[in-house]
Amino acid sequence: MRAYSAMVKRILLHRGESVLSIHNNKILLEHYEQILFISTNRVKVVTDAAEIEFVGEHIQVLALEKNELLMEGILSQVRFQHVQ
C-alpha cells in the first residue's frame, strides 16, 4: 500500500507523520492501533492520539496490513475524539 500514500489530503500527525489521507473516495489510515468497528456505513478505529470514526455509504476495506487500512466509499463525516 505504500505506493498509494502520495494522496492529496493528509490529516492528523502521528510523531510527525501523516495518519489519514483521503483522495477520490479512497481513505488510507496509517499508524492505527486497533479497529473497533467496521460496517458498510461506519468504521471506527483507535490511534495513539484519537478515536476516528468514518460515517458514510458503501464503505469497504480494500487492503488491511499491520498498521495500515485502505478503504473506499462515500464519506459524509469523519469524527475525531482525542484520547489521553
C-alpha positions in Angstrom: 0.0 0.0 0.0 3.0 2.4 0.3 2.7 3.3 -3.4 -0.7 4.7 -2.7 0.5 7.0 0.1 1.0 10.0 -2.2 -2.6 11.2 -1.8 -3.9 14.7 -1.8 -5.5 15.3 1.6 -3.2 14.5 4.6 -4.7 14.9 8.0 -3.6 14.5 11.7 0.0 13.9 12.7 1.5 10.9 14.5 5.0 11.7 15.6 5.5 13.9 12.6 3.9 11.5 10.1 0.5 11.7 8.4 -2.2 9.3 9.7 -5.1 9.9 7.4 -5.1 10.5 3.6 -8.2 11.0 1.5 -8.4 11.1 -2.3 -11.0 10.1 -4.8 -13.2 8.3 -2.3 -10.2 6.3 -1.1 -9.1 6.6 2.5 -5.7 5.5 3.8 -5.3 5.2 7.5 -1.8 4.7 8.8 -0.5 4.1 12.3 -3.8 2.9 13.8 -3.6 0.7 16.9 -7.0 -1.0 16.9 -10.1 -1.4 14.8 -13.2 -1.1 16.9 -15.9 -1.5 14.3 -16.3 -2.0 10.6 -19.6 -2.0 8.5 -20.7 -0.6 5.1 -21.7 2.7 6.7 -19.3 3.1 9.7 -15.7 2.4 10.6 -14.2 3.3 14.0 -10.5 2.9 14.8 -8.1 4.0 17.6 -4.7 5.7 17.0 -2.3 6.7 19.8 -3.9 10.2 19.9 -7.6 9.8 18.9 -10.6 7.6 18.1 -11.5 8.2 14.5 -15.0 7.4 13.2 -15.8 7.4 9.4 -19.5 7.6 8.5 -20.8 7.3 5.0 -22.1 4.8 2.4 -20.7 1.8 0.6 -17.5 1.7 2.8 -15.4 -1.3 2.1 -11.9 -2.4 3.1 -9.6 -2.7 0.1 -6.4 -3.7 2.0 -5.5 -4.4 5.6 -2.0 -4.5 6.9 -0.4 -4.4 10.3 -0.8 -0.7 10.8 -2.4 0.5 7.5 -6.0 0.3 6.4 -7.1 1.2 2.9 -10.9 1.8 2.4 -13.1 3.3 -0.2 -16.6 4.7 0.0 -18.7 7.9 0.1 -17.9 9.7 3.3 -20.3 12.1 4.9 -18.4 12.6 8.2 -15.1 12.0 9.8 -15.1 12.4 13.6 -12.1 12.8 15.8 -12.2 12.3 19.5 -8.8 12.8 21.2 -7.8 10.2 23.8 -5.3 10.7 26.6 
